[in-house]
Amino acid sequence: MSENGEAALEVISVDSRTNIITMRWLSFLMDKIDPEAMPELFVFYKRIGWMGTQAAAYMSALAEGAKPEAPSEEQALMEEDVEDHNLLIRRGTDSDKEPGTEEVDWRLTPEDHIKCWMFMMEIAGMDVDRNTWVEVDERISRFERRLADYYKV
């Protein structure tokens, strides 16, 4: 969140540069999480001050439009066959849960969240200095090593 209380990414402009970056970010997210869960991720980013209401709504609408189309009847039958043989893996399902109850999950690794932050900064038109990210990562690593040495005793 900025000093004046605004989110880092309030609105997303619709120029060609921003559209390309936005679509690349959406593609990155679709590789990581279930498309059904993306609106929940954007609400999370809104809650922590990374995205504004307009930006979160825009990204949710894009995610809705980028969802894969529903499988044809023939493809659904083939998937049903595979499912019967336990070859189909779905994200967010636990073996403890009843079959057919699927939980949509949007959690990302810390590294994935950092990449999302970098995408947001690019979309907002801010310069993303990768050297700064490398320096921060190195400082965190040194801190973790010192902390580990301290507790080794």
C-alpha contacts under 8 A as a table, 3 or more apart, distances in Angstrom:
res1	aa1	res2	aa2	distance
1	M	5	G	6.02
1	M	6	E	5.78
1	M	7	A	4.67
1	M	8	A	5.46
1	M	48	I	7.67
1	M	49	G	4.77
1	M	50	W	6.01
2	S	5	G	5.44
2	S	6	E	5.41
2	S	7	A	6.14
2	S	8	A	6.13
3	E	6	E	7.39
6	E	10	E	7.08
6	E	49	G	7.33
6	E	52	G	7.38
7	A	10	E	5.53
7	A	46	K	7.53
7	A	49	G	4.75
7	A	50	W	5.10
7	A	51	M	5.12
7	A	52	G	5.23
8	A	49	G	6.82
8	A	50	W	5.02
8	A	51	M	5.97
8	A	52	G	7.56
8	A	120	M	7.67
8	A	121	M	7.44
8	A	124	A	7.55
9	L	12	I	7.30
9	L	50	W	6.17
9	L	51	M	4.74
9	L	52	G	5.96
9	L	55	A	6.59
9	L	120	M	6.29
9	L	121	M	7.28
9	L	123	I	7.70
9	L	124	A	5.71
10	E	51	M	5.69
10	E	52	G	4.16
10	E	53	T	6.94
10	E	54	Q	6.35
10	E	55	A	5.56
11	V	52	G	6.76
11	V	54	Q	5.50
11	V	55	A	4.64
11	V	124	A	7.84
12	I	18	T	7.53
12	I	54	Q	7.76
12	I	55	A	5.64
12	I	58	Y	7.45
12	I	123	I	6.82
12	I	124	A	7.01
13	S	18	T	6.57
13	S	19	N	7.98
14	V	18	T	6.34
14	V	19	N	6.07
15	D	18	T	5.49
15	D	19	N	6.13
16	S	19	N	4.99
16	S	20	I	6.25
17	R	20	I	5.35
17	R	21	I	6.46
18	T	21	I	5.16
18	T	22	T	5.93
18	T	122	E	7.99
18	T	123	I	5.54
19	N	22	T	5.02
19	N	23	M	6.05
20	I	23	M	5.21
20	I	24	R	6.20
21	I	24	R	5.08
21	I	25	W	6.17
21	I	119	F	7.11
21	I	122	E	7.39
21	I	123	I	6.49
22	T	25	W	5.09
22	T	26	L	6.15
22	T	119	F	7.63
22	T	123	I	6.81
23	M	26	L	4.93
23	M	27	S	6.07
24	R	27	S	4.99
24	R	28	F	6.15
25	W	28	F	4.98
25	W	29	L	6.21
25	W	116	C	7.24
25	W	119	F	6.32
26	L	29	L	5.07
26	L	30	M	6.10
26	L	62	L	7.97
26	L	63	A	6.95
27	S	30	M	5.06
27	S	31	D	6.39
28	F	31	D	5.36
28	F	32	K	6.63
29	L	32	K	5.02
29	L	33	I	5.96
29	L	38	M	7.92
30	M	33	I	5.52
30	M	34	D	6.48
30	M	35	P	5.98
32	K	108	L	7.37
33	I	37	A	6.95
33	I	38	M	7.34
33	I	105	D	6.98
33	I	106	W	5.60
33	I	107	R	7.56
33	I	108	L	7.73
34	D	37	A	5.43
34	D	38	M	6.98
34	D	91	R	7.12
34	D	104	V	6.76
34	D	105	D	6.89
34	D	106	W	6.91
35	P	38	M	5.40
35	P	63	A	6.57
35	P	64	E	7.55
35	P	67	K	6.03
36	E	39	P	7.26
36	E	64	E	7.88
36	E	67	K	7.91
36	E	104	V	6.95
37	A	40	E	5.46
37	A	41	L	6.60
37	A	104	V	5.82
37	A	105	D	6.11
37	A	106	W	5.38
38	M	41	L	4.98
38	M	42	F	6.34
38	M	60	S	6.64
38	M	63	A	6.72
38	M	106	W	6.65
39	P	42	F	5.10
39	P	43	V	6.23
39	P	56	A	7.65
39	P	57	A	8.00
39	P	59	M	7.72
39	P	60	S	4.95
39	P	63	A	7.66
40	E	43	V	5.03
40	E	44	F	6.28
40	E	106	W	7.13
41	L	44	F	5.01
41	L	45	Y	6.33
41	L	106	W	5.97
41	L	107	R	7.79
42	F	45	Y	4.96
42	F	46	K	6.09
42	F	51	M	7.41
42	F	56	A	5.22
42	F	57	A	7.95
42	F	59	M	7.34
42	F	60	S	7.03
43	V	46	K	4.91
43	V	47	R	6.11
43	V	56	A	6.63
44	F	47	R	5.00
44	F	48	I	6.39
45	Y	48	I	5.32
45	Y	49	G	6.24
45	Y	50	W	5.12
45	Y	51	M	5.52
45	Y	56	A	7.84
46	K	49	G	5.16
46	K	50	W	5.70
46	K	51	M	4.50
46	K	52	G	5.62
46	K	53	T	6.64
46	K	56	A	6.66
47	R	50	W	7.63
47	R	51	M	7.91
48	I	51	M	7.91
49	G	52	G	7.08
50	W	117	W	7.70
51	M	55	A	5.99
51	M	56	A	6.03
52	G	55	A	5.34
52	G	56	A	6.11
53	T	56	A	5.23
53	T	57	A	6.10
54	Q	57	A	5.16
54	Q	58	Y	6.06
55	A	58	Y	5.06
55	A	59	M	6.15
56	A	59	M	5.23
56	A	60	S	6.09
57	A	60	S	5.05
57	A	61	A	6.16
58	Y	61	A	5.14
58	Y	62	L	6.27
59	M	62	L	4.99
59	M	63	A	6.06
60	S	63	A	5.04
60	S	64	E	6.13
61	A	64	E	5.02
61	A	65	G	6.34
62	L	65	G	5.11
62	L	66	A	6.15
63	A	66	A	4.99
63	A	67	K	6.32
64	E	67	K	5.61
71	P	74	E	7.91
71	P	75	Q	5.69
71	P	76	A	5.77
72	S	75	Q	5.15
72	S	76	A	6.05
73	E	76	A	5.07
73	E	77	L	6.26
74	E	77	L	5.20
74	E	78	M	6.41
75	Q	78	M	5.01
75	Q	79	E	6.18
76	A	79	E	5.04
76	A	80	E	6.07
77	L	80	E	4.96
77	L	81	D	6.35
78	M	81	D	5.12
78	M	82	V	6.41
79	E	82	V	5.00
79	E	83	E	5.94
79	E	88	L	7.46
80	E	83	E	4.94
80	E	84	D	6.23
81	D	84	D	5.25
81	D	85	H	6.76
82	V	85	H	5.23
82	V	86	N	6.50
82	V	87	L	5.54
82	V	88	L	5.92
83	E	86	N	5.02
83	E	87	L	5.86
83	E	88	L	5.12
84	D	87	L	7.70
85	H	88	L	7.89
86	N	89	I	7.59
90	R	93	T	6.28
91	R	104	V	7.36
91	R	105	D	7.47
92	G	102	E	6.48
92	G	103	E	5.17
92	G	104	V	5.57
92	G	105	D	5.57
93	T	97	K	7.28
93	T	101	T	7.63
93	T	102	E	5.40
93	T	103	E	5.97
94	D	97	K	5.50
95	S	98	E	7.76
97	K	101	T	6.70
98	E	101	T	5.80
99	P	102	E	7.93
108	L	111	E	7.96
108	L	112	D	5.75
108	L	113	H	6.42
109	T	112	D	5.08
109	T	113	H	6.41
110	P	113	H	5.07
110	P	114	I	6.29
111	E	114	I	5.04
111	E	115	K	6.30
112	D	115	K	5.02
112	D	116	C	6.19
113	H	116	C	4.89
113	H	117	W	6.16
114	I	117	W	4.96
114	I	118	M	6.26
115	K	118	M	5.00
115	K	119	F	6.23
116	C	119	F	5.00
116	C	120	M	6.18
117	W	120	M	5.03
117	W	121	M	6.23
118	M	121	M	5.07
118	M	122	E	6.23
118	M	128	V	6.56
119	F	122	E	5.12
119	F	123	I	6.13
120	M	123	I	5.00
120	M	124	A	6.03
121	M	124	A	4.99
121	M	125	G	6.31
121	M	126	M	5.25
121	M	127	D	7.11
121	M	128	V	6.58
122	E	125	G	5.08
122	E	126	M	5.54
122	E	127	D	6.55
122	E	128	V	6.48
123	I	126	M	7.51
129	D	132	T	5.50
129	D	133	W	6.96
130	R	133	W	5.07
130	R	134	V	6.30
131	N	134	V	5.03
131	N	135	E	6.09
132	T	135	E	5.05
132	T	136	V	6.15
133	W	136	V	5.14
133	W	137	D	6.11
134	V	137	D	5.05
134	V	138	E	6.17
135	E	138	E	5.10
135	E	139	R	6.23
136	V	139	R	5.11
136	V	140	I	6.20
137	D	140	I	5.16
137	D	141	S	6.21
138	E	141	S	5.03
138	E	142	R	6.24
139	R	142	R	5.14
139	R	143	F	6.19
140	I	143	F	5.04
140	I	144	E	6.14
141	S	144	E	5.09
141	S	145	R	6.19
142	R	145	R	5.11
142	R	146	R	6.21
143	F	146	R	5.17
143	F	147	L	6.10
144	E	147	L	4.98
144	E	148	A	6.08
145	R	148	A	5.02
145	R	149	D	6.15
146	R	149	D	5.03
146	R	150	Y	6.09
147	L	150	Y	5.03
147	L	151	Y	6.39
148	A	151	Y	5.32
148	A	152	K	6.12
149	D	152	K	5.10
149	D	153	V	7.20
150	Y	153	V	6.41
